[in-house]
Amino acid sequence: MKFVVIGGDAAGMSAASRAKRNNPDLDVTVLEKTMDVSYSACGMPYNIADPERKIEDLVVRQAHVFREKQDINLLTGHCVESIDTANMTVSGTSLHGNTFKFLYDKLLIATGGSPIIPDVEGFDLPGVMALKSLDDGRKIKAYIQFNNVKKVVIIGMGYIALEMCETLRARSIDVDMVKPRTVFLPWMEKELADVVKKEVELNNVNIYLEHQVEKIEGRDRKLHVICSDLSLETDMVLVAIGIKPNSELAARAGLDLGIKNAIAVNKKLQTSNKNIYAAGDCTDAYHVVTGEKAWIPLALRANRAGWAVADNICGKDAKLSGVAGTAVFKVFDLEVARTGLTVGEAKKFGFEPVKVVIKSRSRAHAHPGASTIHVQMVGDTKTGRLLGTQMVGKEGVAHRINAVAVALHNQMTVKDYCQTDLAYAPPFGPTWDPTLTAANQLLKKI
Ligand SMILES: Cc1cc2nc3c(=O)[nH]c(=O)nc-3n(C[C@H](O)[C@H](O)[C@H](O)COP(=O)(O)OP(=O)(O)OC[C@H]3O[C@@H](n4cnc5c(N)ncnc54)[C@H](O)[C@@H]3O)c2cc1C
């Protein structure tokens, strides 16, 4: 059987490797348009922060290892341009300009996402960059070094924008952040979002909310980010306003698209064509709280979906329950995490949400080094279900969110969560874990 994979990063290489482990006789070809495969995109902000590290340190497994040790026909520099579902072939052009065509019995589309670049004057100027692929990271690192960058304007304030703002400050680069919306972190309770905003400002980053970028101009070896009542002079611009799924190839092949134009897949990761699977950032997924489709592009689900595809094409019956939208990032000295729904999201899905916002401690009372943990927890007054949690603090946030994520996967009520036996010792938290304190308070409102 010929298994062809389009895209050689998290979802694609997970699928190719596992398929070969499941069945060493399988004929596996991976077509990757860039020269990079199997790398940690998530590590790029931290790598860029350190001029001594090479960006290639982020490569998890080298292309030659896939070829020589795993017998995978891995072809880099091969961009797939079309899928012929009738003849079961994929074709495209290599970086050398040669055309290629491969037959498949089972196909996996794992094409990821692309940064959104507004169709606005100046976004194509040299020095206006986005961070998605390893090559983007390579270019940004080189640009900072060879252009002696002293100032960067970041357009957008999502998690990549915030991670990069820490990166740039670590390299003593001045940072302005600008975005059109009024709210700093719209998915976060204001009290918690304000803690994050204060941390960013304490690190001498200027935050400009409610400023729509009208154009970027290049003059006198500088870039100028122009808004209606603001002009920011800079050496470099980082565009970090989000990504979109790379689903055009699938759409042209007649496959169904779903939410946010991501490729629609079932729990077995099959598209609307039974011989074609899709996995990772290019696809949608079921949300375990709402039961509806969601598009939440994150690394674990890409790797897991890759594995599930490999199992399914090898005759196993792998079904994914879905995602809870669990995410965490670090910005300066803060850990910021969420799982499940916000109040606004819960209302959209027909819940009758109620929330609490509490402050607790990262270590036991009087234990040295304790800091504040802010928790927002959301529950449903109709069913008593726990719907979501957000947390901010200097320590003990990143892994603590996982307890709530597991509860969401198991559709637990707030009352059930209050009964969970969570670990305690003074260096790690109070006797009542901060999430239990939040749940106890929330229970009074349900
Ligand atoms: C800076 C940064 C930080 C991040 N941090 C985190 C984090 O902390 N936690 C987290 O969970 N997630 C994080 N992510 C997201 C995570 O990296 C992605 O969710 C994950 O890489 C998705 O994997 P994927 O295989 O679906 O897509 P991708 O990694 O995008 O891989 C898709 C591959 O397909 C190739 N391709 C596309 N079209 C074609 C074509 N037509 N022909 C051939 N090849 C093609 C692309 O070149 C690419 O190599 C981060 C992402 C970035 C950019």
The ligand as a Tripos MOL2 file, in Angstrom:
@<TRIPOS>MOLECULE
LIG
   53    58     1     0     0
SMALL
NO_CHARGES

@<TRIPOS>ATOM
      1 C1          6.3510   30.6190   17.0540 C.3       1 LIG1
      2 C2          5.3950   29.4990   17.3350 C.ar      1 LIG1
      3 C3          5.2360   29.0600   18.6400 C.ar      1 LIG1
      4 C4          4.3390   28.0430   18.9230 C.ar      1 LIG1
      5 N1          4.2050   27.6360   20.2160 N.ar      1 LIG1
      6 C5          3.3490   26.6470   20.5180 C.ar      1 LIG1
      7 C6          3.2150   26.1800   21.8600 C.ar      1 LIG1
      8 O1          3.8900   26.6810   22.7660 O.2       1 LIG1
      9 N2          2.3240   25.1880   22.0960 N.ar      1 LIG1
     10 C7          1.5780   24.6120   21.1100 C.ar      1 LIG1
     11 O2          0.7930   23.7070   21.3900 O.2       1 LIG1
     12 N3          1.7060   25.0190   19.8220 N.ar      1 LIG1
     13 C8          2.5600   26.0120   19.5100 C.ar      1 LIG1
     14 N4          2.7010   26.4200   18.2010 N.ar      1 LIG1
     15 C9          1.8540   25.7870   17.1700 C.3       1 LIG1
     16 C10         2.4540   24.4880   16.6630 C.3       1 LIG1
     17 O3          3.7580   24.7240   16.2010 O.3       1 LIG1
     18 C11         1.5640   23.9610   15.5450 C.3       1 LIG1
     19 O4          0.2970   23.6880   16.1050 O.3       1 LIG1
     20 C12         2.1170   22.6920   14.9070 C.3       1 LIG1
     21 O5          3.3780   22.9120   14.3290 O.3       1 LIG1
     22 C13         1.1530   22.1990   13.8420 C.3       1 LIG1
     23 O6          1.7100   21.1290   13.1590 O.3       1 LIG1
     24 P1          1.2310   20.7520   11.6870 P.3       1 LIG1
     25 O7          2.0580   19.5730   11.2890 O.co2     1 LIG1
     26 O8         -0.2230   20.6500   11.6350 O.co2     1 LIG1
     27 O9          1.5860   22.0110   10.7960 O.3       1 LIG1
     28 P2          2.9730   22.7110   10.4620 P.3       1 LIG1
     29 O10         3.9050   22.5700   11.6000 O.co2     1 LIG1
     30 O11         2.6530   24.0620    9.9770 O.co2     1 LIG1
     31 O12         3.5370   21.8330    9.2480 O.3       1 LIG1
     32 C14         2.9360   21.8330    8.0030 C.3       1 LIG1
     33 C15         3.9770   21.5100    6.9640 C.3       1 LIG1
     34 O13         3.3590   21.3540    5.6950 O.3       1 LIG1
     35 C16         4.1780   21.9420    4.6920 C.3       1 LIG1
     36 N5          3.3360   22.2510    3.5330 N.ar      1 LIG1
     37 C17         2.3100   23.1420    3.4640 C.ar      1 LIG1
     38 N6          1.7510   23.1300    2.2480 N.ar      1 LIG1
     39 C18         2.4320   22.2100    1.5180 C.ar      1 LIG1
     40 C19         2.3180   21.7450    0.1790 C.ar      1 LIG1
     41 N7          1.3880   22.2190   -0.6410 N.pl3     1 LIG1
     42 N8          3.1900   20.8020   -0.2440 N.ar      1 LIG1
     43 C20         4.1330   20.2950    0.5800 C.ar      1 LIG1
     44 N9          4.2940   20.7040    1.8710 N.ar      1 LIG1
     45 C21         3.4400   21.6360    2.3330 C.ar      1 LIG1
     46 C22         4.7360   23.1790    5.3970 C.3       1 LIG1
     47 O14         5.8970   23.6450    4.7570 O.3       1 LIG1
     48 C23         4.9970   22.6430    6.8020 C.3       1 LIG1
     49 O15         6.2940   22.1180    6.9360 O.3       1 LIG1
     50 C24         3.5940   27.4320   17.8800 C.ar      1 LIG1
     51 C25         3.7680   27.8680   16.5520 C.ar      1 LIG1
     52 C26         4.6570   28.8890   16.2920 C.ar      1 LIG1
     53 C27         4.8260   29.3560   14.8730 C.3       1 LIG1
@<TRIPOS>BOND
     1     1     2 1
     2     2     3 ar
     3     2    52 ar
     4     3     4 ar
     5     4     5 ar
     6     4    50 ar
     7     5     6 ar
     8     6     7 ar
     9     6    13 1
    10     7     8 2
    11     7     9 ar
    12     9    10 ar
    13    10    11 2
    14    10    12 ar
    15    12    13 ar
    16    13    14 ar
    17    14    15 1
    18    14    50 ar
    19    15    16 1
    20    16    17 1
    21    16    18 1
    22    18    19 1
    23    18    20 1
    24    20    21 1
    25    20    22 1
    26    22    23 1
    27    23    24 1
    28    24    25 2
    29    24    26 1
    30    24    27 1
    31    27    28 1
    32    28    29 2
    33    28    30 1
    34    28    31 1
    35    31    32 1
    36    32    33 1
    37    33    34 1
    38    33    48 1
    39    34    35 1
    40    35    36 1
    41    35    46 1
    42    36    37 ar
    43    36    45 ar
    44    37    38 ar
    45    38    39 ar
    46    39    40 ar
    47    39    45 ar
    48    40    41 1
    49    40    42 ar
    50    42    43 ar
    51    43    44 ar
    52    44    45 ar
    53    46    47 1
    54    46    48 1
    55    48    49 1
    56    50    51 ar
    57    51    52 ar
    58    52    53 1
@<TRIPOS>SUBSTRUCTURE
     1 LIG1         1 GROUP 0 **** ****
